[in-house]
Every structure is written in C-alpha cells, then in structure tokens.
Amino acid sequence: MGTEAGGRVVSVLIELPWPPASLSGHNKGRWVSKSPTVSKHREWAEKATLAAAGQIDTSGDGDIRVVMTFYPPNKRGDRVNFPIRAKPLWDGIADALGVNDKRFLPAFYFGECVAGGKVVVAIGGLS
C-alpha cells in the first residue's frame, strides 16, 4: 500500500507477470490466436488491482498516475514494445478501478532482467 490521506489509500504497488511477445504489435492479423493470452493477462491485472486498490479514489475525471516498471526475463526484448505488450494490463487495471484507461497518465521505467520477468505497477493519485 501507499501513502494514506484521510483514510484513503492514494497509491498502491502491484506486481504482474511478464507479458509475452505474442502481445506485441508485431503479430498483426493474429488477434484471434492471442485472445486467450489477452484475457488471461487482463484478468490478472484486474484481480491484482482489486486486491490492492480498493480504497483508491478515482472519482471525478482527472488523470490517474500509473507507472509501469518493466523487468524483462532476458536482454532480447525491445523496450519500445514493452508498453504495447502491456495493453491487457492497462485494460485490467481500468476494469478494476471502474474508469476509462484514457484517464491514465502513464510513465514507463525499465529495470534489470529478472528470472521470468515481471511488471511492477504503481497506481496513485489524481492530478
């Protein structure tokens, strides 16, 4: 959990599995074959967000800061493509918060390689 203000959590951290290459933009025309993977990652993000962010205030229509830090499983990946692979994660977070993901004010960071890879997401605050 993050900082509390007036009994409300204003930021949280969640950890999600590494999104596979099949979610990258390089697979044009293959949406049907990747839809189970999309659904799985979206559901993971929604469940993790619900578990951690039950008290985040998303009322109003201001921006919601969301920072993703990517820890790839190896050095072969393309940093420019990592946020594209994460689209199902964005959608699952938005589902859990009950907002349109156009409200997200995203920032991206890139960490060192870790076994299996992971994405750490900080959700916090309205602006």
Helices and strands as residue ranges (DSSP letters): E 4-5, E 8-9, E 11-17, G 21-23, H 31-52, E 64-71, H 82-85, H 87-97, G 101-103, E 104-110, E 118-126
